[in-house]
Amino acid sequence: MTARMMHLNLFLFGCGHHRGAWRHPHSSVERLGDIRYYEHLAQTAERGKLDAVFFADGHAVGNVADGSAWFLEPLTALAAISRATERIGLISTVSSTFATPFHTARQVASLDYISGGRMGWNVVTSMFDVEARNYGYASMPAHAERYRRAEEFVEAVLKLWDSWTDDALQWDRGGQYADPDKVRPIHHRGEYFLVDGPLNVPRPPQGHPVLFQAGASEQGRDLAARRAEAIYAVAWDLPAAQAYYRDIKRRVKAAGRSAPVPILPGLVTYVAATVAEAQAKQRALDGLLPVAAALRQLGLFTAQDCMHWELDAPVPPLPPLEAFPGPKGRYSTILRIIETEHPTVRQLLGRLAAGGGHCTVVGTPEQIADHMEHWFVHEGADGFNLMPPLLPDGLEDFVEQVVPVLQRRGLFRTAYESATLRGHLGLDRP
């Protein structure tokens, strides 16, 4: 038994994180535009006492023949989900490349009020030129520029959330609605943004909704160390997870921070009563993945034209990490898989089919709990960003079979002790 508790987060993603999930006979593909589907997923996660549900976001369609995870806009969906749940945290990606600080601060603060203090913001810089062209850019800005903009974006949003003091509202029917001396402009003047403020939403219930980040590059890790209050990570195996975990904890300390900053690697699980049954679930999904779609996904992850790669030959040489122009977390994981396993192209496609290179565990509830506990106690993770390959089935399997094992071991809560996302994560209110 340990006093330190694991954090668990559900990553909501279409029909599931396997690229073939929408083709499965049990998938909910016809319900991707039905908010009740997402409400049910969040309610299931809340039944399992998970810390939060997380919506990623994308700004381009891609090849629609392959399926798409993007349907409902996340902040809009979370407004509805907040009314269908009571305790679970609600986290949305908002792009610092395409959004603006005032709009984002207002939306996320409003959701913090609507949810009673359960909101989190995953800060991203976005990835692809095809997305940029939907927002007036010919291509994505350079990596360094995106991170400078992100840093300033976060700074401006935090100033806006602090532009009202906690005690500014008076609601004196015979006097003032709010004390003007406690509502202040921010007069932000930066390289990318001019924001006068103050925000037209009073200070959020959590003070600041929780800031998440997923930086893997040097600039991303530095931003995470300075600003993030919790971090999503990509790690294929424990050595890679430990290297990232120890590096981020060192950077957080070097930045003069004492906050816990929990690190949550992605985790894909196939759960069943026996290993053979779990493997059968994995094979069933892998069999639904068209090769062309898998090669297109690999091309997206590696910035290579993979369509003519020989499936049963070794993976062709890829550029080193420092020369890669795209998101480095996923790419570094692919390099790690190639380095440790020397797969053929076909084998690599199988590794990436669910979760795109995140840790994947196939087995019984006890075996999956063993794996999670090993990472948890050996500086690989403070918890996990759960990525069920098939939704809702994979989530229900995890909540009904794995969570009770973690609870019996004293690794995970049996009841919520807080009503806010900050409380679930053990974070102080600023």
GUROTI-576979 format. One record per residue (C-alpha): x, z, y; residue number from 1; residue in one letter. Coordinates in nm, 3 decimals, padded with zeros to 5 digits, always signed. Layout:
BEGIN
+---------+---------+---------+-----+-----+
|      c1 |      c3 |      c2 |   n | res |
+---------+---------+---------+-----+-----+
|       X |       Z |       Y | NUM |   A |
...
+---------+---------+---------+-----+-----+
This chain:
BEGIN
+---------+---------+---------+-----+-----+
|      c1 |      c3 |      c2 |   n | res |
+---------+---------+---------+-----+-----+
| +00.000 | +00.000 | +00.000 |   1 |   M |
| +00.126 | -00.086 | +00.346 |   2 |   T |
| -00.002 | +00.004 | +00.691 |   3 |   A |
| +00.080 | -00.346 | +00.809 |   4 |   R |
| -00.217 | -00.575 | +00.759 |   5 |   M |
| -00.215 | -00.947 | +00.697 |   6 |   M |
| -00.387 | -01.178 | +00.948 |   7 |   H |
| -00.604 | -01.459 | +00.812 |   8 |   L |
| -00.739 | -01.750 | +01.014 |   9 |   N |
| -00.964 | -02.034 | +00.896 |  10 |   L |
| -00.859 | -02.379 | +01.017 |  11 |   F |
| -01.185 | -02.578 | +01.048 |  12 |   L |
| -01.123 | -02.944 | +00.975 |  13 |   F |
| -01.399 | -03.188 | +00.885 |  14 |   G |
| -01.475 | -03.187 | +00.512 |  15 |   C |
| -01.147 | -03.013 | +00.433 |  16 |   G |
| -00.774 | -03.064 | +00.475 |  17 |   H |
| -00.732 | -03.310 | +00.189 |  18 |   H |
| -00.741 | -03.668 | +00.309 |  19 |   R |
| -00.979 | -03.756 | +00.026 |  20 |   G |
| -01.210 | -03.457 | +00.076 |  21 |   A |
| -01.489 | -03.654 | +00.244 |  22 |   W |
| -01.519 | -03.871 | -00.071 |  23 |   R |
| -01.578 | -03.570 | -00.300 |  24 |   H |
| -01.932 | -03.540 | -00.440 |  25 |   P |
| -01.949 | -03.181 | -00.306 |  26 |   H |
| -01.832 | -03.272 | +00.045 |  27 |   S |
| -02.050 | -03.223 | +00.353 |  28 |   S |
| -01.958 | -03.557 | +00.508 |  29 |   V |
| -02.318 | -03.627 | +00.608 |  30 |   E |
| -02.327 | -03.297 | +00.801 |  31 |   R |
| -02.022 | -03.340 | +01.025 |  32 |   L |
| -02.251 | -03.375 | +01.328 |  33 |   G |
| -02.467 | -03.077 | +01.227 |  34 |   D |
| -02.363 | -02.757 | +01.403 |  35 |   I |
| -02.523 | -02.554 | +01.126 |  36 |   R |
| -02.247 | -02.674 | +00.891 |  37 |   Y |
| -01.977 | -02.521 | +01.112 |  38 |   Y |
| -02.186 | -02.210 | +01.174 |  39 |   E |
| -02.210 | -02.163 | +00.796 |  40 |   H |
| -01.832 | -02.199 | +00.759 |  41 |   L |
| -01.772 | -01.942 | +01.034 |  42 |   A |
| -02.026 | -01.705 | +00.880 |  43 |   Q |
| -01.852 | -01.737 | +00.542 |  44 |   T |
| -01.518 | -01.662 | +00.706 |  45 |   A |
| -01.674 | -01.364 | +00.883 |  46 |   E |
| -01.810 | -01.239 | +00.552 |  47 |   R |
| -01.449 | -01.240 | +00.431 |  48 |   G |
| -01.347 | -01.037 | +00.744 |  49 |   K |
| -01.107 | -01.310 | +00.861 |  50 |   L |
| -00.952 | -01.270 | +01.206 |  51 |   D |
| -01.070 | -01.603 | +01.346 |  52 |   A |
| -01.182 | -01.959 | +01.296 |  53 |   V |
| -00.974 | -02.229 | +01.463 |  54 |   F |
| -01.076 | -02.577 | +01.578 |  55 |   F |
| -00.798 | -02.828 | +01.633 |  56 |   A |
| -00.868 | -03.133 | +01.844 |  57 |   D |
| -00.770 | -03.498 | +01.863 |  58 |   G |
| -00.824 | -03.758 | +02.132 |  59 |   H |
| -00.827 | -04.085 | +01.936 |  60 |   A |
| -01.024 | -04.216 | +01.641 |  61 |   V |
| -00.761 | -04.370 | +01.414 |  62 |   G |
| -00.860 | -04.590 | +01.122 |  63 |   N |
| -01.225 | -04.500 | +01.069 |  64 |   V |
| -01.226 | -04.652 | +00.719 |  65 |   A |
| -00.997 | -04.365 | +00.608 |  66 |   D |
| -01.234 | -04.096 | +00.736 |  67 |   G |
| -01.205 | -03.881 | +01.046 |  68 |   S |
| -01.193 | -03.507 | +01.108 |  69 |   A |
| -01.301 | -03.548 | +01.471 |  70 |   W |
| -01.672 | -03.530 | +01.541 |  71 |   F |
| -01.796 | -03.243 | +01.759 |  72 |   L |
| -01.591 | -03.141 | +02.064 |  73 |   E |
| -01.444 | -02.798 | +01.979 |  74 |   P |
| -01.530 | -02.591 | +02.287 |  75 |   L |
| -01.888 | -02.713 | +02.276 |  76 |   T |
| -01.912 | -02.632 | +01.905 |  77 |   A |
| -01.761 | -02.286 | +01.952 |  78 |   L |
| -02.027 | -02.198 | +02.208 |  79 |   A |
| -02.286 | -02.245 | +01.935 |  80 |   A |
| -02.075 | -02.077 | +01.665 |  81 |   I |
| -02.030 | -01.773 | +01.890 |  82 |   S |
| -02.407 | -01.721 | +01.882 |  83 |   R |
| -02.419 | -01.750 | +01.502 |  84 |   A |
| -02.146 | -01.488 | +01.444 |  85 |   T |
| -02.074 | -01.134 | +01.562 |  86 |   E |
| -01.710 | -01.033 | +01.508 |  87 |   R |
| -01.490 | -01.322 | +01.405 |  88 |   I |
| -01.252 | -01.468 | +01.663 |  89 |   G |
| -01.296 | -01.823 | +01.796 |  90 |   L |
| -00.994 | -02.040 | +01.880 |  91 |   I |
| -00.985 | -02.391 | +02.022 |  92 |   S |
| -00.709 | -02.636 | +02.097 |  93 |   T |
| -00.698 | -02.756 | +02.458 |  94 |   V |
| -00.435 | -03.013 | +02.553 |  95 |   S |
| -00.212 | -02.928 | +02.848 |  96 |   S |
| -00.127 | -03.299 | +02.872 |  97 |   T |
| -00.481 | -03.423 | +02.923 |  98 |   F |
| -00.675 | -03.127 | +03.069 |  99 |   A |
| -00.636 | -02.942 | +03.401 | 100 |   T |
| -00.579 | -02.569 | +03.456 | 101 |   P |
| -00.895 | -02.487 | +03.655 | 102 |   F |
| -01.129 | -02.663 | +03.414 | 103 |   H |
| -00.962 | -02.507 | +03.111 | 104 |   T |
| -00.950 | -02.158 | +03.262 | 105 |   A |
| -01.320 | -02.182 | +03.346 | 106 |   R |
| -01.427 | -02.313 | +03.004 | 107 |   Q |
| -01.226 | -02.064 | +02.800 | 108 |   V |
| -01.320 | -01.768 | +03.025 | 109 |   A |
| -01.686 | -01.865 | +02.993 | 110 |   S |
| -01.657 | -01.872 | +02.615 | 111 |   L |
| -01.486 | -01.533 | +02.622 | 112 |   D |
| -01.796 | -01.399 | +02.797 | 113 |   Y |
| -02.040 | -01.584 | +02.572 | 114 |   I |
| -01.864 | -01.452 | +02.259 | 115 |   S |
| -01.813 | -01.096 | +02.385 | 116 |   G |
| -01.433 | -01.120 | +02.397 | 117 |   G |
| -01.352 | -01.328 | +02.089 | 118 |   R |
| -01.190 | -01.637 | +02.240 | 119 |   M |
| -00.842 | -01.782 | +02.189 | 120 |   G |
| -00.672 | -02.093 | +02.327 | 121 |   W |
| -00.424 | -02.295 | +02.121 | 122 |   N |
| -00.194 | -02.458 | +02.377 | 123 |   V |
| -00.075 | -02.804 | +02.272 | 124 |   V |
| +00.099 | -03.093 | +02.446 | 125 |   T |
| -00.072 | -03.366 | +02.235 | 126 |   S |
| +00.114 | -03.619 | +02.028 | 127 |   M |
| +00.035 | -03.987 | +02.025 | 128 |   F |
| +00.037 | -04.286 | +02.259 | 129 |   D |
| -00.305 | -04.392 | +02.132 | 130 |   V |
| -00.441 | -04.063 | +02.268 | 131 |   E |
| -00.257 | -04.101 | +02.598 | 132 |   A |
| -00.421 | -04.439 | +02.660 | 133 |   R |
| -00.760 | -04.267 | +02.660 | 134 |   N |
| -00.648 | -04.053 | +02.955 | 135 |   Y |
| -00.490 | -04.303 | +03.188 | 136 |   G |
| -00.133 | -04.297 | +03.052 | 137 |   Y |
| +00.037 | -04.612 | +02.923 | 138 |   A |
| +00.215 | -04.388 | +02.672 | 139 |   S |
| +00.281 | -04.020 | +02.617 | 140 |   M |
| +00.512 | -03.860 | +02.873 | 141 |   P |
| +00.859 | -03.771 | +02.745 | 142 |   A |
| +00.884 | -03.460 | +02.528 | 143 |   H |
| +01.067 | -03.253 | +02.791 | 144 |   A |
| +00.816 | -03.348 | +03.058 | 145 |   E |
| +00.521 | -03.253 | +02.838 | 146 |   R |
| +00.665 | -02.907 | +02.787 | 147 |   Y |
| +00.742 | -02.857 | +03.157 | 148 |   R |
| +00.381 | -02.946 | +03.229 | 149 |   R |
| +00.259 | -02.712 | +02.953 | 150 |   A |
| +00.460 | -02.421 | +03.092 | 151 |   E |
| +00.319 | -02.473 | +03.440 | 152 |   E |
| -00.031 | -02.529 | +03.298 | 153 |   F |
| -00.025 | -02.192 | +03.121 | 154 |   V |
| +00.114 | -02.021 | +03.432 | 155 |   E |
| -00.170 | -02.157 | +03.647 | 156 |   A |
| -00.439 | -02.063 | +03.391 | 157 |   V |
| -00.311 | -01.706 | +03.366 | 158 |   L |
| -00.309 | -01.675 | +03.745 | 159 |   K |
| -00.670 | -01.797 | +03.755 | 160 |   L |
| -00.779 | -01.545 | +03.491 | 161 |   W |
| -00.611 | -01.275 | +03.700 | 162 |   D |
| -00.762 | -01.393 | +04.031 | 163 |   S |
| -01.040 | -01.136 | +03.988 | 164 |   W |
| -00.946 | -00.775 | +03.920 | 165 |   T |
| -01.133 | -00.595 | +03.646 | 166 |   D |
| -01.324 | -00.388 | +03.900 | 167 |   D |
| -01.401 | -00.666 | +04.149 | 168 |   A |
| -01.770 | -00.691 | +04.060 | 169 |   L |
| -01.982 | -00.428 | +04.239 | 170 |   Q |
| -02.337 | -00.558 | +04.199 | 171 |   W |
| -02.449 | -00.333 | +04.484 | 172 |   D |
| -02.794 | -00.461 | +04.570 | 173 |   R |
| -02.772 | -00.294 | +04.907 | 174 |   G |
| -02.418 | -00.410 | +04.974 | 175 |   G |
| -02.169 | -00.646 | +04.810 | 176 |   Q |
| -02.186 | -00.851 | +04.493 | 177 |   Y |
| -01.808 | -00.829 | +04.463 | 178 |   A |
| -01.522 | -00.681 | +04.666 | 179 |   D |
| -01.355 | -00.970 | +04.855 | 180 |   P |
| -01.025 | -00.782 | +04.854 | 181 |   D |
| -01.025 | -00.795 | +04.473 | 182 |   K |
| -01.088 | -01.169 | +04.441 | 183 |   V |
| -00.781 | -01.361 | +04.548 | 184 |   R |
| -00.674 | -01.725 | +04.576 | 185 |   P |
| -00.369 | -01.811 | +04.366 | 186 |   I |
| -00.226 | -02.086 | +04.590 | 187 |   H |
| -00.041 | -02.245 | +04.300 | 188 |   H |
| +00.192 | -02.526 | +04.409 | 189 |   R |
| +00.394 | -02.673 | +04.125 | 190 |   G |
| +00.549 | -02.991 | +03.993 | 191 |   E |
| +00.225 | -03.102 | +03.825 | 192 |   Y |
| -00.062 | -02.897 | +03.964 | 193 |   F |
| -00.207 | -02.785 | +04.295 | 194 |   L |
| -00.462 | -02.509 | +04.239 | 195 |   V |
| -00.599 | -02.290 | +04.515 | 196 |   D |
| -00.834 | -02.067 | +04.314 | 197 |   G |
| -00.973 | -01.815 | +04.272 | 198 |   P |
| -01.157 | -01.896 | +03.950 | 199 |   L |
| -01.535 | -01.903 | +03.977 | 200 |   N |
| -01.566 | -01.691 | +03.663 | 201 |   V |
| -01.475 | -01.319 | +03.692 | 202 |   P |
| -01.186 | -01.187 | +03.482 | 203 |   R |
| -01.260 | -01.248 | +03.112 | 204 |   P |
| -01.359 | -00.959 | +02.881 | 205 |   P |
| -01.019 | -00.972 | +02.706 | 206 |   Q |
| -00.835 | -01.000 | +03.037 | 207 |   G |
| -00.669 | -01.310 | +02.897 | 208 |   H |
| -00.820 | -01.493 | +02.598 | 209 |   P |
| -00.549 | -01.495 | +02.331 | 210 |   V |
| -00.282 | -01.766 | +02.370 | 211 |   L |
| -00.181 | -01.945 | +02.050 | 212 |   F |
| +00.096 | -02.201 | +02.021 | 213 |   Q |
| +00.262 | -02.404 | +01.746 | 214 |   A |
| +00.599 | -02.503 | +01.885 | 215 |   G |
| +00.861 | -02.634 | +01.642 | 216 |   A |
| +01.106 | -02.811 | +01.876 | 217 |   S |
| +01.356 | -02.615 | +02.083 | 218 |   E |
| +01.131 | -02.638 | +02.390 | 219 |   Q |
| +00.827 | -02.554 | +02.182 | 220 |   G |
| +00.992 | -02.245 | +02.037 | 221 |   R |
| +01.106 | -02.133 | +02.380 | 222 |   D |
| +00.756 | -02.174 | +02.519 | 223 |   L |
| +00.612 | -01.984 | +02.223 | 224 |   A |
| +00.863 | -01.702 | +02.266 | 225 |   A |
| +00.781 | -01.664 | +02.635 | 226 |   R |
| +00.407 | -01.719 | +02.636 | 227 |   R |
| +00.240 | -01.724 | +02.293 | 228 |   A |
| +00.059 | -01.418 | +02.162 | 229 |   E |
| +00.021 | -01.566 | +01.813 | 230 |   A |
| +00.183 | -01.871 | +01.657 | 231 |   I |
| +00.078 | -02.135 | +01.405 | 232 |   Y |
| +00.366 | -02.259 | +01.192 | 233 |   A |
| +00.444 | -02.527 | +00.934 | 234 |   V |
| +00.659 | -02.428 | +00.635 | 235 |   A |
| +00.676 | -02.588 | +00.292 | 236 |   W |
| +00.869 | -02.306 | +00.122 | 237 |   D |
| +00.981 | -01.949 | +00.188 | 238 |   L |
| +01.336 | -02.029 | +00.311 | 239 |   P |
| +01.194 | -02.263 | +00.575 | 240 |   A |
| +00.930 | -02.005 | +00.668 | 241 |   A |
| +01.191 | -01.729 | +00.696 | 242 |   Q |
| +01.419 | -01.938 | +00.916 | 243 |   A |
| +01.136 | -02.011 | +01.158 | 244 |   Y |
| +00.999 | -01.654 | +01.148 | 245 |   Y |
| +01.335 | -01.492 | +01.220 | 246 |   R |
| +01.419 | -01.740 | +01.493 | 247 |   D |
| +01.090 | -01.686 | +01.677 | 248 |   I |
| +01.108 | -01.306 | +01.648 | 249 |   K |
| +01.462 | -01.321 | +01.789 | 250 |   R |
| +01.351 | -01.540 | +02.079 | 251 |   R |
| +01.054 | -01.314 | +02.156 | 252 |   V |
| +01.286 | -01.015 | +02.176 | 253 |   K |
| +01.538 | -01.209 | +02.388 | 254 |   A |
| +01.255 | -01.294 | +02.628 | 255 |   A |
| +01.209 | -00.921 | +02.688 | 256 |   G |
| +00.877 | -00.897 | +02.508 | 257 |   R |
| +00.768 | -00.621 | +02.272 | 258 |   S |
| +00.436 | -00.777 | +02.165 | 259 |   A |
| +00.398 | -00.837 | +01.789 | 260 |   P |
| +00.335 | -01.217 | +01.822 | 261 |   V |
| +00.204 | -01.270 | +01.467 | 262 |   P |
| +00.325 | -01.590 | +01.296 | 263 |   I |
| +00.072 | -01.771 | +01.075 | 264 |   L |
| +00.199 | -02.058 | +00.856 | 265 |   P |
| -00.056 | -02.301 | +00.718 | 266 |   G |
| -00.166 | -02.236 | +00.360 | 267 |   L |
| -00.348 | -02.478 | +00.127 | 268 |   V |
| -00.496 | -02.314 | -00.184 | 269 |   T |
| -00.662 | -02.440 | -00.500 | 270 |   Y |
| -00.826 | -02.134 | -00.660 | 271 |   V |
| -00.975 | -02.098 | -01.007 | 272 |   A |
| -00.995 | -01.853 | -01.295 | 273 |   A |
| -00.710 | -02.031 | -01.475 | 274 |   T |
| -00.414 | -02.239 | -01.363 | 275 |   V |
| -00.547 | -02.536 | -01.560 | 276 |   A |
| -00.880 | -02.524 | -01.376 | 277 |   E |
| -00.704 | -02.497 | -01.040 | 278 |   A |
| -00.482 | -02.794 | -01.125 | 279 |   Q |
| -00.791 | -02.991 | -01.226 | 280 |   A |
| -00.940 | -02.927 | -00.881 | 281 |   K |
| -00.622 | -03.058 | -00.721 | 282 |   Q |
| -00.613 | -03.367 | -00.943 | 283 |   R |
| -00.978 | -03.442 | -00.868 | 284 |   A |
| -00.908 | -03.453 | -00.495 | 285 |   L |
| -00.579 | -03.639 | -00.529 | 286 |   D |
| -00.762 | -03.904 | -00.729 | 287 |   G |
| -00.993 | -03.970 | -00.433 | 288 |   L |
| -00.711 | -04.055 | -00.190 | 289 |   L |
| -00.665 | -04.432 | -00.140 | 290 |   P |
| -00.299 | -04.530 | -00.136 | 291 |   V |
| -00.336 | -04.733 | +00.185 | 292 |   A |
| -00.485 | -04.433 | +00.369 | 293 |   A |
| -00.208 | -04.209 | +00.241 | 294 |   A |
| +00.058 | -04.453 | +00.357 | 295 |   L |
| -00.104 | -04.477 | +00.701 | 296 |   R |
| -00.099 | -04.096 | +00.723 | 297 |   Q |
| +00.268 | -04.091 | +00.621 | 298 |   L |
| +00.340 | -04.350 | +00.889 | 299 |   G |
| +00.168 | -04.131 | +01.147 | 300 |   L |
| +00.377 | -03.829 | +01.045 | 301 |   F |
| +00.710 | -04.017 | +01.038 | 302 |   T |
| +00.666 | -04.285 | +01.309 | 303 |   A |
| +00.763 | -04.547 | +01.046 | 304 |   Q |
| +00.585 | -04.851 | +00.904 | 305 |   D |
| +00.534 | -04.727 | +00.548 | 306 |   C |
| +00.279 | -04.980 | +00.430 | 307 |   M |
| +00.530 | -05.181 | +00.227 | 308 |   H |
| +00.732 | -04.894 | +00.083 | 309 |   W |
| +00.772 | -04.911 | -00.295 | 310 |   E |
| +00.557 | -04.633 | -00.436 | 311 |   L |
| +00.777 | -04.536 | -00.731 | 312 |   D |
| +01.109 | -04.564 | -00.549 | 313 |   A |
| +01.282 | -04.285 | -00.357 | 314 |   P |
| +01.169 | -04.229 | +00.000 | 315 |   V |
| +01.374 | -04.455 | +00.232 | 316 |   P |
| +01.616 | -04.279 | +00.469 | 317 |   P |
| +01.442 | -04.124 | +00.771 | 318 |   L |
| +01.584 | -04.051 | +01.118 | 319 |   P |
| +01.729 | -03.701 | +01.171 | 320 |   P |
| +01.499 | -03.442 | +01.327 | 321 |   L |
| +01.670 | -03.451 | +01.666 | 322 |   E |
| +01.602 | -03.826 | +01.694 | 323 |   A |
| +01.234 | -03.804 | +01.603 | 324 |   F |
| +01.002 | -03.875 | +01.900 | 325 |   P |
| +00.684 | -03.718 | +01.766 | 326 |   G |
| +00.567 | -03.367 | +01.669 | 327 |   P |
| +00.868 | -03.207 | +01.507 | 328 |   K |
| +00.704 | -02.933 | +01.299 | 329 |   G |
| +00.536 | -03.167 | +01.053 | 330 |   R |
| +00.832 | -03.403 | +01.049 | 331 |   Y |
| +01.081 | -03.127 | +00.974 | 332 |   S |
| +00.860 | -03.020 | +00.683 | 333 |   T |
| +00.865 | -03.374 | +00.541 | 334 |   I |
| +01.244 | -03.377 | +00.568 | 335 |   L |
| +01.248 | -03.041 | +00.390 | 336 |   R |
| +01.034 | -03.171 | +00.102 | 337 |   I |
| +01.260 | -03.474 | +00.063 | 338 |   I |
| +01.573 | -03.258 | +00.075 | 339 |   E |
| +01.454 | -03.006 | -00.183 | 340 |   T |
| +01.254 | -03.223 | -00.423 | 341 |   E |
| +01.389 | -03.581 | -00.385 | 342 |   H |
| +01.040 | -03.725 | -00.446 | 343 |   P |
| +00.936 | -04.084 | -00.489 | 344 |   T |
| +00.708 | -04.222 | -00.220 | 345 |   V |
| +00.409 | -04.168 | -00.450 | 346 |   R |
| +00.507 | -03.806 | -00.512 | 347 |   Q |
| +00.553 | -03.745 | -00.141 | 348 |   L |
| +00.206 | -03.881 | -00.072 | 349 |   L |
| +00.067 | -03.628 | -00.318 | 350 |   G |
| +00.251 | -03.342 | -00.147 | 351 |   R |
| +00.108 | -03.446 | +00.190 | 352 |   L |
| -00.247 | -03.523 | +00.076 | 353 |   A |
| -00.376 | -03.176 | +00.162 | 354 |   A |
| -00.244 | -03.018 | +00.476 | 355 |   G |
| +00.030 | -03.268 | +00.546 | 356 |   G |
| +00.319 | -03.057 | +00.420 | 357 |   G |
| +00.199 | -02.701 | +00.461 | 358 |   H |
| +00.263 | -02.452 | +00.182 | 359 |   C |
| +00.038 | -02.535 | -00.114 | 360 |   T |
| -00.046 | -02.289 | -00.394 | 361 |   V |
| -00.239 | -02.381 | -00.707 | 362 |   V |
| -00.347 | -02.099 | -00.938 | 363 |   G |
| -00.554 | -01.791 | -01.005 | 364 |   T |
| -00.662 | -01.547 | -00.732 | 365 |   P |
| -00.390 | -01.304 | -00.839 | 366 |   E |
| -00.119 | -01.573 | -00.833 | 367 |   Q |
| -00.223 | -01.688 | -00.486 | 368 |   I |
| -00.229 | -01.328 | -00.362 | 369 |   A |
| +00.117 | -01.277 | -00.517 | 370 |   D |
| +00.251 | -01.576 | -00.325 | 371 |   H |
| +00.098 | -01.461 | +00.003 | 372 |   M |
| +00.224 | -01.106 | -00.041 | 373 |   E |
| +00.576 | -01.231 | -00.118 | 374 |   H |
| +00.591 | -01.426 | +00.208 | 375 |   W |
| +00.431 | -01.137 | +00.395 | 376 |   F |
| +00.684 | -00.873 | +00.286 | 377 |   V |
| +00.991 | -01.101 | +00.302 | 378 |   H |
| +00.973 | -01.217 | +00.665 | 379 |   E |
| +00.797 | -01.542 | +00.595 | 380 |   G |
| +00.463 | -01.469 | +00.760 | 381 |   A |
| +00.245 | -01.213 | +00.933 | 382 |   D |
| -00.055 | -01.387 | +00.785 | 383 |   G |
| -00.181 | -01.738 | +00.719 | 384 |   F |
| -00.376 | -02.022 | +00.877 | 385 |   N |
| -00.599 | -02.110 | +00.583 | 386 |   L |
| -00.644 | -02.483 | +00.523 | 387 |   M |
| -00.897 | -02.529 | +00.240 | 388 |   P |
| -00.855 | -02.874 | +00.086 | 389 |   P |
| -01.234 | -02.906 | +00.041 | 390 |   L |
| -01.497 | -02.744 | +00.263 | 391 |   L |
| -01.705 | -02.542 | +00.208 | 392 |   P |
| -01.603 | -02.499 | -00.159 | 393 |   D |
| -01.237 | -02.409 | -00.096 | 394 |   G |
| -01.329 | -02.151 | +00.165 | 395 |   L |
| -01.591 | -01.989 | -00.057 | 396 |   E |
| -01.341 | -01.975 | -00.345 | 397 |   D |
| -01.089 | -01.801 | -00.121 | 398 |   F |
| -01.333 | -01.552 | +00.033 | 399 |   V |
| -01.496 | -01.461 | -00.296 | 400 |   E |
| -01.186 | -01.454 | -00.517 | 401 |   Q |
| -00.863 | -01.408 | -00.317 | 402 |   V |
| -00.973 | -01.180 | -00.033 | 403 |   V |
| -01.087 | -00.903 | -00.273 | 404 |   P |
| -00.743 | -00.906 | -00.439 | 405 |   V |
| -00.569 | -00.872 | -00.103 | 406 |   L |
| -00.808 | -00.591 | -00.009 | 407 |   Q |
| -00.743 | -00.400 | -00.333 | 408 |   R |
| -00.370 | -00.422 | -00.261 | 409 |   R |
| -00.419 | -00.276 | +00.088 | 410 |   G |
| -00.297 | -00.597 | +00.250 | 411 |   L |
| -00.616 | -00.699 | +00.429 | 412 |   F |
| -00.902 | -00.524 | +00.607 | 413 |   R |
| -01.222 | -00.432 | +00.427 | 414 |   T |
| -01.416 | -00.402 | +00.754 | 415 |   A |
| -01.370 | -00.509 | +01.113 | 416 |   Y |
| -01.235 | -00.229 | +01.331 | 417 |   E |
| -01.262 | -00.423 | +01.658 | 418 |   S |
| -01.510 | -00.649 | +01.830 | 419 |   A |
| -01.247 | -00.868 | +02.002 | 420 |   T |
| -00.990 | -01.120 | +01.886 | 421 |   L |
| -00.718 | -00.914 | +02.058 | 422 |   R |
| -00.830 | -00.616 | +01.856 | 423 |   G |
| -00.820 | -00.807 | +01.528 | 424 |   H |
| -00.463 | -00.921 | +01.602 | 425 |   L |
| -00.340 | -00.581 | +01.725 | 426 |   G |
| -00.269 | -00.715 | +02.075 | 427 |   L |
| -00.294 | -00.515 | +02.395 | 428 |   D |
| -00.529 | -00.623 | +02.672 | 429 |   R |
| -00.325 | -00.744 | +02.972 | 430 |   P |
+---------+---------+---------+-----+-----+
